[in-house]
Amino acid sequence: MQGPTTMHDPSVAGPARVSEMAGRLAGSEILKIAGEIRAIVAEGHAVANLTVGDFNPREFRIPATLEARIERALRAGETNYPPSDGVLALRESITRLYREWLGLEYETDSILVSGGARPVIYSAYRAVVDPGDVVIYPVPSWNNNHYCHLVSARGVPLPCGPEEAFLPTADLIAPHLRGARLLSLNSPLNPTGTAFDRDTLAEICDLILEENARRSDERPLYLLYDQVYWMLTFGDVRHHDPVSLRPEMAEYTIYVDGISKPFAATGLRVGWTAGPPDIVRKMAAIVGHMGAWAPRPEQVATAEFLSERAEIDAYHAVMKDEVKSRLEILFEGMEQLRAEGFPVEVIPPMGAIYLSVRFDVNGAQDPNGEVLETNEDIRRYLLRRAGVAVVPFQAFGSTEEDGWFRMSVGAVSKSECAALFARLRSALEPLSAG
């Protein structure tokens, strides 16, 4: 009879039990923060959770017509494996969406559907980047540092500040393009909620085209362009994309997109790419081996829904206004604090579900005499003292201890947004110079 199974004691020295890559892979900072928030809520404290890039279904439901179509697809027996590159009807629907909404012309062999946008990003990295290749990306930005680690790329982060709305310029990118394999951009940007203007993006596209024209015997430089928030822009802000600005960019641009953000459908896991057919075929093979397909009933339902512009417009007439109103409450409240002399700064909302906010209290002393040296110190202080949960830009690759944070509005009500400022004011008032 066998004795009880014993688990490995990680404190005991010996050969590594995981790969070098896995051993050095960092987990999600936002998930760590979520655990701390749950503990505080369990203690009975109110927390305005502005951390998650997700939607609370109590605040933001998916479109009712999409929900009904998913139910019909399930009842019709659409429950077997989908094609590895996506249901044909959905790929056709995406080509129509891009043609009618963005003026982009793609055939179905340039479209790959996957289980959300993340497999698209990972498979794009895998398809065009070899170990040691250079990947350029701005910081703050979402997870590029981790994807570089996963594929053993040499990441070149480009720090961007509020003066450029945290987005890179052509002048910032240009010195790093020689020999690079991939430039990864996102607009509207997670975590800042800012978006490229037409001229800046056009100048970047021109750089990429010039660099590729120079490469007679070298592999191309590709642009990974994450536009998963493109339907969520506000006011006079307009979304711009590379191929619309420079049609020649179609040969080098890999789009990242999906239904998760514009339709509050993060859990449905329907994402896609549009790109050069030869690259998309290799990405499809990678996704196929991972089995990272979007569920078939969701694909069938999404194919029908994306073809109904009136339904999309009707949904966004409400949903976008709800997102915008929350962002405006936070923006106006932060501006009021600034007007009162508090050390805060905020960028006007442009797109996505995020607001960039600075609490300029690095080096300040809290009521217990502790110095708030780092953004993490500030984050923990605001959470414990004000019940305001935010994410420092360090979670998005930044290394600067400058007080910048992301606020996300998808999981909070308008009343929660309004109510947090009394607590925030009380937390900021006692801070004294360290």
C-alpha positions as CSV (number, residue, x, y, z in Angstrom):
1,M,0.0,0.0,0.0
2,Q,1.4,3.4,-1.0
3,G,2.0,6.0,1.7
4,P,0.6,9.5,1.5
5,T,1.7,11.7,-1.4
6,T,4.0,14.5,-0.3
7,M,4.2,17.8,-2.1
8,H,7.4,19.5,-3.0
9,D,8.7,21.9,-0.4
10,P,9.8,25.0,-2.4
11,S,12.1,26.0,0.5
12,V,14.3,23.0,-0.1
13,A,17.2,23.6,-2.5
14,G,17.5,21.5,-5.6
15,P,17.0,21.4,-9.4
16,A,14.5,23.9,-10.7
17,R,11.0,22.2,-11.2
18,V,9.9,24.7,-13.9
19,S,11.4,26.1,-17.1
20,E,13.6,29.2,-16.9
21,M,10.9,31.2,-18.7
22,A,8.2,30.1,-16.2
23,G,10.5,30.7,-13.3
24,R,11.0,34.3,-14.3
25,L,7.5,35.0,-15.5
26,A,5.7,37.6,-13.3
27,G,2.0,37.4,-12.5
28,S,-0.6,40.1,-13.0
29,E,-0.1,43.0,-10.7
30,I,-3.8,43.8,-11.1
31,L,-4.8,40.4,-9.8
32,K,-2.6,40.8,-6.8
33,I,-4.4,44.1,-6.1
34,A,-7.8,42.4,-6.5
35,G,-6.9,40.0,-3.7
36,E,-6.2,42.9,-1.3
37,I,-9.4,44.6,-2.3
38,R,-11.4,41.5,-1.5
39,A,-9.9,41.3,1.9
40,I,-10.8,45.0,2.7
41,V,-14.3,44.5,1.5
42,A,-14.6,41.4,3.6
43,E,-13.7,43.6,6.6
44,G,-16.8,45.6,5.9
45,H,-15.2,48.6,4.3
46,A,-16.6,50.4,1.2
47,V,-14.2,50.3,-1.8
48,A,-14.6,52.1,-5.1
49,N,-12.9,49.5,-7.3
50,L,-11.3,51.4,-10.2
51,T,-8.8,48.7,-11.0
52,V,-10.2,46.2,-13.3
53,G,-10.4,46.6,-17.1
54,D,-13.7,44.8,-17.1
55,F,-17.4,45.5,-16.8
56,N,-19.7,44.7,-13.9
57,P,-22.9,43.2,-15.6
58,R,-25.0,45.1,-13.0
59,E,-23.7,48.3,-14.6
60,F,-23.0,47.3,-18.2
61,R,-24.9,44.4,-19.8
62,I,-24.0,43.0,-23.2
63,P,-26.4,44.0,-25.9
64,A,-29.8,42.2,-25.4
65,T,-29.9,41.2,-29.1
66,L,-26.5,39.6,-28.9
67,E,-27.5,37.7,-25.7
68,A,-30.7,36.5,-27.5
69,R,-28.7,35.3,-30.5
70,I,-26.3,33.4,-28.3
71,E,-29.2,31.6,-26.7
72,R,-30.7,30.8,-30.1
73,A,-27.3,29.4,-31.3
74,L,-27.1,27.2,-28.2
75,R,-30.6,25.9,-28.8
76,A,-29.8,25.2,-32.4
77,G,-27.0,22.9,-31.4
78,E,-24.1,25.2,-32.3
79,T,-21.9,23.6,-29.7
80,N,-19.2,21.6,-31.6
81,Y,-15.7,22.7,-32.5
82,P,-15.6,25.9,-34.7
83,P,-13.3,26.0,-37.7
84,S,-9.7,26.7,-36.5
85,D,-9.6,30.2,-38.1
86,G,-13.2,31.1,-37.1
87,V,-16.7,30.5,-38.4
88,L,-16.9,31.7,-42.0
89,A,-20.0,33.8,-41.4
90,L,-18.2,35.7,-38.6
91,R,-15.1,36.4,-40.7
92,E,-17.3,37.6,-43.5
93,S,-19.1,39.9,-41.0
94,I,-15.8,41.3,-39.8
95,T,-14.7,42.1,-43.3
96,R,-18.0,44.0,-43.8
97,L,-17.7,45.8,-40.5
98,Y,-14.2,47.0,-41.4
99,R,-15.3,48.0,-44.9
100,E,-18.4,49.9,-43.9
101,W,-17.1,51.5,-40.6
102,L,-13.3,52.0,-41.2
103,G,-13.0,51.9,-45.0
104,L,-10.6,48.9,-44.7
105,E,-10.7,46.2,-47.4
106,Y,-9.8,42.7,-46.2
107,E,-10.7,39.3,-47.5
108,T,-11.7,36.4,-45.2
109,D,-8.3,34.8,-45.5
110,S,-6.9,37.9,-43.8
111,I,-9.2,37.3,-40.7
112,L,-8.5,35.0,-37.8
113,V,-11.0,34.6,-34.9
114,S,-9.7,33.6,-31.5
115,G,-10.8,33.2,-27.9
116,G,-10.5,36.9,-27.1
117,A,-7.8,39.3,-28.1
118,R,-5.0,37.8,-26.0
119,P,-4.4,34.8,-28.2
120,V,-4.2,37.1,-31.2
121,I,-1.5,39.1,-29.5
122,Y,0.4,36.1,-28.4
123,S,0.2,34.4,-31.8
124,A,1.3,37.6,-33.5
125,Y,4.4,37.7,-31.3
126,R,5.0,34.0,-31.9
127,A,4.5,34.3,-35.7
128,V,6.9,37.2,-36.4
129,V,9.3,37.4,-33.5
130,D,12.3,35.0,-32.9
131,P,14.3,34.8,-29.7
132,G,16.5,37.8,-29.4
133,D,14.5,39.9,-31.9
134,V,13.8,43.5,-30.9
135,V,10.3,44.5,-30.0
136,I,9.6,48.2,-29.5
137,Y,6.7,49.4,-27.3
138,P,5.7,52.5,-25.3
139,V,5.3,52.5,-21.6
140,P,2.9,52.6,-20.0
141,S,1.2,49.9,-22.1
142,W,-0.6,46.7,-21.4
143,N,1.5,43.5,-21.1
144,N,4.1,44.0,-23.9
145,N,6.8,43.4,-21.4
146,H,5.3,40.0,-20.5
147,Y,4.8,39.0,-24.2
148,C,8.4,39.8,-24.9
149,H,9.4,37.5,-22.0
150,L,7.1,34.7,-23.3
151,V,8.8,34.7,-26.7
152,S,12.3,35.6,-25.5
153,A,12.3,38.9,-27.4
154,R,14.5,41.8,-26.5
155,G,12.0,44.4,-25.4
156,V,12.8,48.1,-25.9
157,P,10.4,50.1,-23.8
158,L,9.9,53.8,-24.7
159,P,8.8,55.8,-21.7
160,C,6.1,58.3,-22.6
161,G,4.8,61.2,-20.5
162,P,1.7,63.3,-20.1
163,E,3.0,65.9,-22.5
164,E,2.4,63.4,-25.4
165,A,-0.7,61.9,-23.8
166,F,1.5,58.9,-22.9
167,L,1.8,58.0,-26.6
168,P,5.0,57.7,-28.5
169,T,5.9,60.1,-31.3
170,A,7.8,59.4,-34.5
171,D,10.9,61.2,-33.1
172,L,10.9,58.9,-30.0
173,I,10.5,55.7,-32.1
174,A,12.9,56.5,-35.0
175,P,16.2,55.8,-33.3
176,H,15.2,52.3,-32.4
177,L,13.7,51.0,-35.7
178,R,16.9,49.8,-37.3
179,G,16.9,46.0,-37.0
180,A,13.6,45.8,-35.0
181,R,11.1,43.1,-35.8
182,L,7.9,44.5,-34.2
183,L,6.5,47.8,-33.0
184,S,3.5,47.3,-30.7
185,L,1.0,50.2,-30.4
186,N,-2.5,50.5,-28.8
187,S,-5.1,53.3,-29.4
188,P,-7.2,54.2,-27.5
189,L,-4.5,53.2,-25.0
190,N,-4.8,50.9,-22.0
191,P,-4.0,52.2,-19.3
192,T,-4.3,55.9,-20.1
193,G,-7.5,56.3,-22.1
194,T,-5.7,58.5,-24.6
195,A,-5.6,58.2,-28.4
196,F,-3.3,58.9,-31.3
197,D,-4.1,62.0,-33.4
198,R,-4.0,61.6,-37.1
199,D,-0.7,63.3,-37.8
200,T,1.3,61.5,-35.1
201,L,0.2,58.1,-36.3
202,A,0.8,59.0,-39.9
203,E,4.3,60.0,-39.1
204,I,4.9,56.7,-37.4
205,C,3.5,54.8,-40.4
206,D,5.9,56.7,-42.7
207,L,8.8,55.7,-40.5
208,I,7.8,52.0,-40.8
209,L,7.4,52.2,-44.5
210,E,10.8,53.9,-44.9
211,E,12.4,51.3,-42.8
212,N,10.9,48.4,-44.7
213,A,11.9,50.0,-48.0
214,R,15.4,50.0,-46.8
215,R,15.3,46.3,-45.9
216,S,16.2,44.6,-49.2
217,D,17.6,41.4,-47.6
218,E,16.1,41.6,-44.1
219,R,12.9,40.4,-42.6
220,P,10.2,43.1,-42.4
221,L,9.3,45.3,-39.5
222,Y,5.7,44.7,-38.5
223,L,3.3,46.9,-36.6
224,L,1.0,45.2,-34.1
225,Y,-1.9,47.7,-33.7
226,D,-4.3,47.0,-30.9
227,Q,-7.6,48.9,-31.5
228,V,-9.9,46.9,-29.3
229,Y,-11.2,50.1,-27.9
230,W,-11.7,51.9,-31.2
231,M,-15.5,52.2,-30.9
232,L,-15.1,53.9,-27.5
233,T,-14.0,57.4,-28.2
234,F,-15.6,60.6,-26.8
235,G,-16.2,64.1,-27.8
236,D,-14.2,65.3,-30.8
237,V,-11.7,62.4,-30.5
238,R,-11.7,60.2,-33.6
239,H,-10.0,56.8,-34.0
240,H,-7.3,56.5,-36.5
241,D,-5.7,53.4,-37.8
242,P,-2.5,52.7,-39.9
243,V,-3.9,51.2,-43.1
244,S,-6.6,53.9,-43.5
245,L,-3.9,56.6,-43.2
246,R,-1.3,54.7,-45.4
247,P,-2.8,51.9,-47.5
248,E,0.8,50.5,-48.1
249,M,0.8,49.6,-44.4
250,A,-1.5,46.7,-45.0
251,E,1.5,44.5,-45.8
252,Y,3.0,45.2,-42.4
253,T,0.1,45.8,-40.0
254,I,-1.5,43.2,-37.7
255,Y,-4.7,44.5,-36.1
256,V,-6.0,43.3,-32.7
257,D,-9.7,43.6,-32.1
258,G,-12.7,42.0,-30.5
259,I,-16.1,42.4,-28.9
260,S,-14.9,42.5,-25.3
261,K,-14.6,46.2,-24.7
262,P,-17.1,47.9,-27.1
263,F,-19.9,45.6,-26.1
264,A,-19.0,44.9,-22.4
265,A,-18.6,41.3,-23.5
266,T,-15.3,40.4,-21.9
267,G,-16.5,36.9,-20.8
268,L,-17.7,35.9,-24.3
269,R,-14.1,35.6,-25.6
270,V,-14.5,36.6,-29.2
271,G,-11.5,38.4,-30.6
272,W,-9.9,38.6,-34.0
273,T,-7.1,39.9,-36.1
274,A,-7.0,41.4,-39.6
275,G,-3.6,41.3,-41.3
276,P,-1.4,40.0,-44.1
277,P,-2.7,36.6,-45.2
278,D,0.6,34.8,-44.9
279,I,1.1,36.0,-41.3
280,V,-2.5,35.3,-40.4
281,R,-2.2,31.7,-41.6
282,K,0.7,31.1,-39.3
283,M,-1.1,32.8,-36.4
284,A,-4.1,30.5,-37.1
285,A,-1.8,27.5,-36.9
286,I,-0.5,28.7,-33.5
287,V,-4.0,29.4,-32.2
288,G,-5.1,26.0,-33.4
289,H,-2.4,24.2,-31.5
290,M,-3.3,26.1,-28.4
291,G,-7.0,25.4,-28.9
292,A,-7.6,29.1,-28.2
293,W,-10.8,29.3,-30.3
294,A,-13.8,31.5,-29.5
295,P,-16.8,29.4,-28.5
296,R,-19.0,28.4,-31.5
297,P,-22.3,29.8,-30.3
298,E,-20.8,33.2,-29.5
299,Q,-19.2,33.2,-33.0
300,V,-22.4,32.5,-34.7
301,A,-24.3,35.1,-32.6
302,T,-21.5,37.7,-33.1
303,A,-21.6,37.2,-36.9
304,E,-25.2,38.2,-37.0
305,F,-24.9,41.0,-34.5
306,L,-21.9,42.8,-36.2
307,S,-24.0,43.0,-39.4
308,E,-26.7,45.0,-37.7
309,R,-25.5,48.6,-37.5
310,A,-28.7,49.9,-36.1
311,E,-28.4,47.5,-33.2
312,I,-24.8,48.5,-32.5
313,D,-25.7,52.2,-32.7
314,A,-28.7,51.8,-30.4
315,Y,-26.5,49.9,-27.8
316,H,-23.7,52.5,-28.0
317,A,-26.2,55.4,-27.6
318,V,-26.6,54.2,-24.1
319,M,-23.5,52.3,-23.2
320,K,-21.0,55.0,-24.4
321,D,-22.9,57.7,-22.6
322,E,-22.7,55.6,-19.4
323,V,-19.0,55.2,-19.8
324,K,-18.4,58.8,-20.6
325,S,-20.5,60.1,-17.7
326,R,-18.5,58.0,-15.2
327,L,-15.2,59.3,-16.7
328,E,-16.5,62.9,-16.6
329,I,-17.5,62.5,-12.9
330,L,-14.0,61.4,-12.1
331,F,-12.3,64.0,-14.3
332,E,-14.4,66.9,-12.9
333,G,-13.9,65.7,-9.4
334,M,-10.1,65.5,-9.8
335,E,-10.1,68.9,-11.4
336,Q,-12.0,70.3,-8.4
337,L,-9.5,68.8,-6.0
338,R,-6.7,70.4,-8.1
339,A,-8.5,73.8,-8.0
340,E,-8.7,73.4,-4.2
341,G,-4.9,73.1,-4.1
342,F,-4.6,69.3,-3.7
343,P,-1.5,67.8,-5.5
344,V,-3.4,66.0,-8.2
345,E,-3.4,66.0,-12.0
346,V,-5.7,64.4,-14.6
347,I,-5.8,63.9,-18.3
348,P,-9.1,64.7,-20.1
349,P,-10.9,61.4,-21.1
350,M,-10.4,60.6,-24.8
351,G,-11.4,56.9,-25.2
352,A,-11.6,53.4,-23.7
353,I,-12.8,53.1,-20.1
354,Y,-9.8,54.6,-18.4
355,L,-8.6,57.9,-16.9
356,S,-5.0,58.9,-16.2
357,V,-4.7,60.4,-12.7
358,R,-1.6,61.7,-10.8
359,F,-1.4,61.9,-7.0
360,D,1.8,64.0,-6.7
361,V,2.5,62.9,-3.1
362,N,5.7,60.8,-3.5
363,G,7.8,61.7,-0.5
364,A,4.8,62.9,1.6
365,Q,4.3,61.7,5.1
366,D,1.1,60.0,6.1
367,P,-0.6,60.5,9.5
368,N,1.3,57.6,11.0
369,G,4.6,59.1,10.0
370,E,5.3,56.7,7.1
371,V,6.8,58.2,4.0
372,L,4.9,57.5,0.8
373,E,8.1,56.8,-1.3
374,T,6.7,54.8,-4.2
375,N,3.5,54.6,-6.2
376,E,2.8,51.3,-4.4
377,D,2.9,53.1,-1.1
378,I,0.5,55.7,-2.5
379,R,-1.8,53.0,-3.9
380,R,-2.0,51.1,-0.5
381,Y,-2.6,54.4,1.4
382,L,-5.5,55.4,-0.9
383,L,-7.0,52.0,-0.6
384,R,-6.8,51.7,3.1
385,R,-7.5,55.4,4.0
386,A,-10.0,56.4,1.3
387,G,-11.4,53.1,0.0
388,V,-10.2,54.1,-3.5
389,A,-8.6,51.3,-5.5
390,V,-6.4,52.4,-8.4
391,V,-3.6,50.8,-10.4
392,P,-0.1,52.3,-10.6
393,F,1.5,52.6,-14.0
394,Q,4.2,50.2,-12.8
395,A,1.6,47.5,-13.6
396,F,2.0,48.6,-17.3
397,G,5.8,48.6,-17.5
398,S,6.6,52.1,-16.2
399,T,9.5,52.4,-13.8
400,E,9.0,56.0,-12.8
401,E,7.8,56.7,-9.2
402,D,5.9,59.8,-10.2
403,G,2.4,59.2,-8.9
404,W,0.5,58.2,-12.1
405,F,-2.3,55.8,-11.9
406,R,-5.1,54.2,-14.0
407,M,-8.7,54.6,-13.0
408,S,-11.2,52.2,-14.7
409,V,-14.9,52.8,-14.7
410,G,-16.4,49.6,-16.0
411,A,-17.1,48.1,-12.6
412,V,-18.5,51.1,-10.7
413,S,-21.7,53.0,-10.6
414,K,-22.0,56.8,-11.1
415,S,-23.0,57.2,-7.5
416,E,-19.8,55.3,-6.4
417,C,-17.7,57.6,-8.6
418,A,-19.3,60.7,-7.0
419,A,-19.1,59.4,-3.5
420,L,-15.4,58.6,-3.5
421,F,-14.2,62.2,-3.5
422,A,-15.2,63.0,0.1
423,R,-13.1,60.1,1.2
424,L,-10.3,61.0,-1.2
425,R,-10.3,64.6,0.1
426,S,-10.0,63.4,3.7
427,A,-7.1,61.1,2.8
428,L,-5.2,63.8,1.0
429,E,-5.7,66.5,3.6
430,P,-3.4,65.2,6.3
431,L,-0.4,64.4,4.0
432,S,2.5,66.6,4.9
433,A,5.9,67.1,3.2
434,G,8.3,64.3,4.1
